[in-house]
């Protein structure tokens, strides 16, 4: 699985969790487990989409 595919998969999972959270908010329920899952997925997305310092400083060469 390429990194782009993995990031797309993570984005889809985040969207699913967001929908669950929205429904629970509307029903007045707690959503602690979904909150943890959402936070974990966001960390994974950020970690896998980091660019190196060199590519940020010199975008022409990277």
C-alpha positions as CSV (number, residue, x, y, z in Angstrom):
1,X,0.0,0.0,0.0
2,X,1.4,3.3,-1.0
3,X,1.6,6.3,1.3
4,X,-1.1,8.1,-0.7
5,X,-3.5,5.1,-0.4
6,X,-2.8,4.9,3.3
7,X,-3.6,8.6,3.8
8,X,-6.8,8.2,1.8
9,X,-7.8,5.3,4.0
10,X,-7.1,7.3,7.1
11,X,-9.2,10.2,5.8
12,X,-12.1,7.9,5.1
13,X,-11.9,6.5,8.6
14,X,-11.8,10.0,10.0
15,X,-14.9,10.9,8.0
16,X,-16.8,7.8,9.4
17,X,-15.8,8.7,13.0
18,X,-16.9,12.3,12.4
19,X,-20.4,11.1,11.3
20,X,-20.6,8.9,14.4
21,X,-19.6,11.8,16.6
22,X,-22.2,14.1,15.0
23,X,-25.0,11.6,15.5
24,X,-24.0,11.1,19.2
25,X,-23.9,14.8,19.7
26,X,-27.4,15.2,18.2
27,X,-28.7,12.4,20.4
28,X,-27.0,13.8,23.5
29,X,-24.7,10.8,24.1
30,X,-21.1,10.7,25.1
31,X,-18.5,10.0,22.4
32,X,-15.3,9.4,24.4
33,X,-14.2,6.3,22.4
34,X,-14.8,8.0,19.1
35,X,-12.9,11.1,20.3
36,X,-9.8,8.9,21.1
37,X,-10.0,7.2,17.8
38,X,-10.3,10.5,15.9
39,X,-7.3,11.9,17.7
40,X,-5.2,8.8,17.0
41,X,-6.1,8.9,13.3
42,X,-5.2,12.6,13.1
43,X,-1.8,11.8,14.6
44,X,-1.2,9.1,12.0
45,X,-2.1,11.5,9.2
46,X,0.2,14.2,10.5
47,X,3.0,11.7,11.0
48,X,2.7,10.3,7.5
49,X,2.3,13.6,5.7
50,X,5.3,15.4,7.3
51,X,7.8,16.9,4.9
52,X,11.4,17.0,5.7
53,X,13.1,20.2,6.8
54,X,15.1,20.3,3.6
55,X,12.0,20.0,1.3
56,X,10.4,22.9,3.2
57,X,13.4,25.1,3.0
58,X,14.3,24.3,-0.6
59,X,11.1,23.2,-2.4
60,X,12.7,23.6,-5.9
61,X,15.2,20.9,-5.2
62,X,13.0,18.4,-3.3
